Amino acid sequence: MSFSSEVKDELARVNPEAPAVRRAELSALLLYGGKWRAEEEQLLFSSEHAGTVRKYFTLVRNAYRIKDSFVIQKRPSLKRAHTFSAVLTGSAPVRMLLEDLHFRTDALGEIVFPGKREEAPEQEERAFLRGAFLAAGSLSDPEKSYHMEFVCSDEEKAGILKALLRKFGADAGIVGRKRFSVVYLKDSSEIVDVLGWMEAPGALMEMENIRILKDMRNSVNRQVNCETANISKTVSASLKQVQEIEYIRDTAGLDSLPEHLREMAEVRLRYPDAALKELGEYLNPPVGKSGVNHRLRKLTQYAGELRGAKEW
């Protein structure tokens, strides 16, 4: 089961008690998932998520006492295994439902507001957002990416969601995709907030745990990469130093060096993989990292002088 389906399973189980809150959620379900078939006199609500259709069916049946003309259908889908539909038949019950929710239908059968949607109390807005996600939302697997979206049939419906998300503090974007308008969020913290607003604490905690683990893995990877780069740099420097000392040995000889540099050269040849601090401990008396670095630079400089003299 996908993470998006898990979220919808949790949201479908939310059962608000206040009639106004249930009505707000039903409004969003119908607005983002409903379709009017004029010829058949049917109000169709479809979803690939069975729990969403069952919740819509229950909300309508309980609120409007509609039974005989209301059924759930299941049919094969080209994209998914099945698509589920709740079908309300008859102009009278459909008109009652649409008028009570202040909806109308356009020439294409789309459910629309006759005017601008009015703001509502926070609990009702949360329920509206929950219904919109159940009807038109999806969420990618947070193990792979952070992406939440609502696929809307037109720009007006997308604008309603964008404004609602902004009211809660999330800065959503809108992009066109074929004939749809898609409202999306990519910021992980905003997606977590939306899960909280919609009352999906289980999904919220799961996503937070994944975020923490991913942050920890990224931190470890950065540290490993940094240490690997430092080791590579140290090895390259050590190899260069050994080559320069070997050149001095094979040309002028190590006995041509002052005693402190000769000792340094011999220690470096003996311990080619040792770090500067470790090299300093092998000297007599011991020398710090800066002292070791200074002596190795003098050796490199002397090797350069020998090469210059040889070329001349």
C-alpha positions as CSV (number, residue, x, y, z in Angstrom):
1,M,0.0,0.0,0.0
2,S,1.3,3.5,-0.9
3,F,2.0,6.1,1.7
4,S,-0.8,8.3,0.1
5,S,-3.3,5.4,0.6
6,E,-2.3,5.1,4.2
7,V,-2.9,8.8,4.8
8,K,-6.4,8.5,3.1
9,D,-7.2,5.4,5.2
10,E,-6.5,7.5,8.3
11,L,-8.4,10.5,7.1
12,A,-11.4,8.4,6.1
13,R,-11.7,7.1,9.7
14,V,-12.0,10.7,11.1
15,N,-15.6,11.1,12.2
16,P,-16.4,14.7,13.2
17,E,-19.4,15.1,15.5
18,A,-20.4,18.7,14.7
19,P,-22.9,18.8,11.8
20,A,-21.2,22.0,10.4
21,V,-17.8,20.2,10.3
22,R,-19.3,17.2,8.6
23,R,-21.0,19.5,6.1
24,A,-17.7,21.3,5.3
25,E,-15.9,18.0,4.6
26,L,-18.8,16.8,2.4
27,S,-18.6,20.1,0.5
28,A,-15.0,19.5,-0.4
29,L,-15.6,15.9,-1.3
30,L,-18.3,16.9,-3.7
31,L,-16.6,20.0,-5.1
32,Y,-13.3,18.1,-5.9
33,G,-14.7,14.6,-6.7
34,G,-18.3,15.1,-7.8
35,K,-19.8,15.1,-11.3
36,W,-23.3,15.7,-12.6
37,R,-24.7,13.5,-15.4
38,A,-27.7,15.5,-16.7
39,E,-29.0,12.8,-19.1
40,E,-29.0,10.1,-16.4
41,E,-30.0,12.5,-13.7
42,Q,-27.1,11.2,-11.6
43,L,-24.7,12.8,-9.2
44,L,-21.5,10.7,-9.4
45,F,-18.7,10.7,-6.9
46,S,-15.7,8.6,-7.9
47,S,-12.3,7.7,-6.3
48,E,-9.7,4.9,-6.6
49,H,-9.7,4.9,-2.8
50,A,-12.7,2.8,-1.4
51,G,-12.6,4.4,2.0
52,T,-13.1,7.8,0.6
53,V,-16.2,6.7,-1.4
54,R,-17.6,5.0,1.7
55,K,-17.1,8.1,3.8
56,Y,-18.8,10.3,1.2
57,F,-21.7,7.8,1.0
58,T,-22.1,7.7,4.8
59,L,-22.0,11.5,5.1
60,V,-24.7,12.1,2.4
61,R,-26.9,9.2,3.6
62,N,-26.8,10.3,7.3
63,A,-27.2,14.0,6.6
64,Y,-30.0,13.8,4.1
65,R,-31.6,10.5,4.9
66,I,-31.2,9.3,1.3
67,K,-31.2,5.5,0.9
68,D,-33.2,4.1,-2.0
69,S,-31.6,6.2,-4.8
70,F,-28.1,6.0,-3.5
71,V,-25.6,3.1,-4.3
72,I,-21.9,2.3,-4.4
73,Q,-20.5,0.8,-7.6
74,K,-17.2,-0.9,-8.3
75,R,-15.7,-1.1,-11.8
76,P,-12.4,-1.9,-13.4
77,S,-10.1,1.0,-14.3
78,L,-7.4,1.3,-16.9
79,K,-4.9,2.9,-14.5
80,R,-5.8,1.0,-11.3
81,A,-7.3,-2.3,-10.3
82,H,-10.7,-0.7,-9.6
83,T,-12.5,2.6,-9.4
84,F,-15.3,3.1,-6.8
85,S,-18.3,5.3,-7.3
86,A,-21.2,6.5,-5.2
87,V,-24.1,7.3,-7.5
88,L,-27.1,9.4,-6.4
89,T,-30.0,9.1,-8.9
90,G,-32.9,11.5,-9.3
91,S,-33.2,15.2,-9.8
92,A,-35.0,15.8,-6.5
93,P,-32.4,14.4,-4.1
94,V,-29.6,15.8,-6.2
95,R,-31.2,19.2,-6.2
96,M,-31.7,19.1,-2.4
97,L,-28.0,18.2,-1.8
98,L,-26.6,20.8,-4.2
99,E,-28.8,23.6,-3.0
100,D,-28.1,22.8,0.7
101,L,-24.4,23.0,0.0
102,H,-24.8,26.1,-2.1
103,F,-23.5,24.4,-5.3
104,R,-24.6,24.5,-8.9
105,T,-23.5,22.5,-12.0
106,D,-22.1,24.0,-15.2
107,A,-22.6,22.8,-18.8
108,L,-19.9,20.2,-18.4
109,G,-21.4,18.7,-15.3
110,E,-18.7,20.2,-13.0
111,I,-19.8,21.1,-9.4
112,V,-19.1,24.8,-8.8
113,F,-19.9,27.6,-6.3
114,P,-22.4,30.1,-7.5
115,G,-20.3,32.8,-5.9
116,K,-17.1,33.2,-3.9
117,R,-16.6,30.7,-1.1
118,E,-16.9,32.3,2.3
119,E,-14.4,31.8,5.1
120,A,-15.5,29.4,7.9
121,P,-14.3,28.6,11.5
122,E,-11.0,26.8,11.7
123,Q,-12.4,23.3,12.4
124,E,-14.6,23.6,9.3
125,E,-11.7,24.7,7.2
126,R,-9.6,21.8,8.5
127,A,-12.5,19.4,7.5
128,F,-12.8,21.1,4.1
129,L,-9.0,20.5,3.5
130,R,-9.4,16.9,4.6
131,G,-12.2,16.4,2.2
132,A,-10.3,18.0,-0.6
133,F,-7.3,15.7,0.0
134,L,-9.5,12.6,0.1
135,A,-11.1,13.6,-3.2
136,A,-8.2,15.0,-5.1
137,G,-5.0,14.7,-3.1
138,S,-2.0,12.5,-3.2
139,L,1.3,12.3,-1.3
140,S,4.6,10.8,-2.5
141,D,6.6,8.3,-0.4
142,P,8.6,10.5,1.9
143,E,11.5,8.0,1.7
144,K,11.9,9.1,-1.9
145,S,10.7,12.7,-2.1
146,Y,8.5,15.3,-0.5
147,H,5.6,16.2,-2.7
148,M,1.9,16.7,-1.9
149,E,-0.6,17.7,-4.5
150,F,-4.3,18.3,-5.2
151,V,-5.5,17.7,-8.8
152,C,-8.3,20.2,-9.5
153,S,-10.5,20.4,-12.6
154,D,-10.1,24.1,-13.0
155,E,-8.2,27.2,-11.8
156,E,-11.0,28.4,-9.6
157,K,-11.0,25.2,-7.4
158,A,-7.2,25.3,-7.3
159,G,-7.3,28.9,-6.2
160,I,-9.7,28.0,-3.3
161,L,-7.2,25.4,-2.0
162,K,-4.2,27.7,-2.5
163,A,-5.9,30.5,-0.5
164,L,-6.9,28.0,2.3
165,L,-3.4,26.6,2.6
166,R,-2.0,30.2,2.7
167,K,-4.5,30.9,5.5
168,F,-2.9,28.1,7.5
169,G,0.6,29.2,6.7
170,A,1.6,26.9,3.8
171,D,2.9,28.6,0.6
172,A,1.5,26.3,-2.2
173,G,2.2,26.6,-5.9
174,I,-0.2,25.9,-8.8
175,V,0.9,24.3,-12.1
176,G,-1.0,23.3,-15.2
177,R,-1.0,19.6,-16.1
178,K,-2.9,18.7,-19.3
179,R,-6.5,20.1,-18.6
180,F,-6.0,20.2,-14.8
181,S,-4.8,22.7,-12.3
182,V,-2.5,21.1,-9.7
183,V,-1.9,22.7,-6.3
184,Y,1.4,21.4,-4.8
185,L,3.7,21.6,-1.8
186,K,7.3,20.4,-1.7
187,D,8.5,21.7,1.6
188,S,8.6,18.8,4.1
189,S,7.7,20.9,7.1
190,E,4.7,22.4,5.4
191,I,3.5,18.9,4.3
192,V,3.8,17.8,7.9
193,D,1.8,20.8,9.0
194,V,-0.9,19.9,6.5
195,L,-1.1,16.4,7.8
196,G,-1.6,17.8,11.3
197,W,-4.3,20.3,10.1
198,M,-6.2,17.4,8.4
199,E,-6.0,15.3,11.6
200,A,-3.7,12.6,10.4
201,P,-1.4,12.2,13.5
202,G,-0.3,8.6,12.5
203,A,0.9,9.7,9.1
204,L,2.4,12.9,10.6
205,M,4.5,10.8,13.1
206,E,5.6,8.4,10.4
207,M,6.7,11.2,8.1
208,E,8.5,13.0,10.9
209,N,10.4,9.8,11.8
210,I,11.4,9.4,8.1
211,R,12.6,13.0,8.0
212,I,14.7,12.5,11.1
213,L,16.3,9.3,9.7
214,K,17.0,11.0,6.3
215,D,18.6,14.0,8.0
216,M,20.8,11.7,10.1
217,R,21.8,9.7,7.0
218,N,22.6,12.9,5.1
219,S,24.6,14.2,8.0
220,V,26.6,11.0,8.3
221,N,27.2,11.0,4.5
222,R,28.4,14.6,4.6
223,Q,30.8,13.7,7.5
224,V,32.1,10.6,5.7
225,N,32.6,12.6,2.4
226,C,34.5,15.3,4.3
227,E,36.7,12.8,6.1
228,T,37.3,10.9,2.8
229,A,38.3,14.2,1.2
230,N,40.7,15.0,4.1
231,I,42.2,11.6,3.9
232,S,42.7,11.9,0.1
233,K,44.3,15.3,0.6
234,T,46.6,13.9,3.3
235,V,47.7,10.9,1.2
236,S,48.4,13.2,-1.8
237,A,50.5,15.5,0.3
238,S,52.4,12.6,1.9
239,L,53.1,11.1,-1.5
240,K,54.5,14.4,-2.7
241,Q,56.7,14.8,0.4
242,V,58.1,11.3,0.0
243,Q,58.9,11.9,-3.7
244,E,60.7,15.2,-2.8
245,I,62.7,13.6,0.0
246,E,63.7,10.6,-2.3
247,Y,64.9,13.1,-4.9
248,I,67.1,14.8,-2.3
249,R,68.4,11.4,-1.2
250,D,69.2,10.3,-4.8
251,T,70.9,13.6,-5.8
252,A,72.6,15.5,-2.9
253,G,72.0,12.8,-0.3
254,L,70.3,13.2,3.1
255,D,73.7,14.0,4.7
256,S,73.7,17.3,2.9
257,L,70.7,18.4,5.1
258,P,70.9,20.1,8.5
259,E,70.4,17.6,11.3
260,H,66.8,18.7,12.1
261,L,65.8,18.4,8.4
262,R,67.6,15.1,7.9
263,E,65.8,13.6,10.9
264,M,62.5,14.9,9.5
265,A,63.3,13.4,6.1
266,E,64.2,10.0,7.6
267,V,61.0,9.9,9.7
268,R,58.8,10.7,6.8
269,L,60.4,8.0,4.7
270,R,60.0,5.5,7.5
271,Y,56.3,6.5,8.1
272,P,54.9,7.6,4.7
273,D,51.2,7.2,5.8
274,A,51.5,9.0,9.2
275,A,49.7,12.3,9.9
276,L,51.7,15.4,10.8
277,K,50.9,15.1,14.5
278,E,52.1,11.5,14.6
279,L,55.3,12.4,12.7
280,G,56.1,15.0,15.3
281,E,55.9,12.4,18.1
282,Y,58.6,10.3,16.3
283,L,61.1,13.2,16.4
284,N,63.6,13.8,19.2
285,P,62.6,16.0,20.8
286,P,58.9,15.8,19.7
287,V,57.6,18.6,17.6
288,G,54.1,19.9,17.0
289,K,52.1,19.9,13.8
290,S,53.2,23.4,12.7
291,G,56.8,22.5,13.3
292,V,56.6,19.3,11.3
293,N,54.8,21.2,8.5
294,H,57.5,23.9,8.5
295,R,60.3,21.3,8.1
296,L,58.5,19.4,5.3
297,R,58.0,22.7,3.5
298,K,61.8,23.4,3.8
299,L,62.5,20.0,2.4
300,T,60.2,20.6,-0.6
301,Q,61.8,24.0,-1.1
302,Y,65.3,22.4,-1.1
303,A,64.3,19.7,-3.6
304,G,63.0,22.5,-5.9
305,E,66.4,24.3,-5.6
306,L,68.2,21.1,-6.5
307,R,66.0,20.7,-9.6
308,G,66.6,24.2,-10.6
309,A,70.4,23.9,-10.2
310,K,70.4,20.7,-12.2
311,E,68.4,22.2,-15.0
312,W,70.8,25.2,-15.1
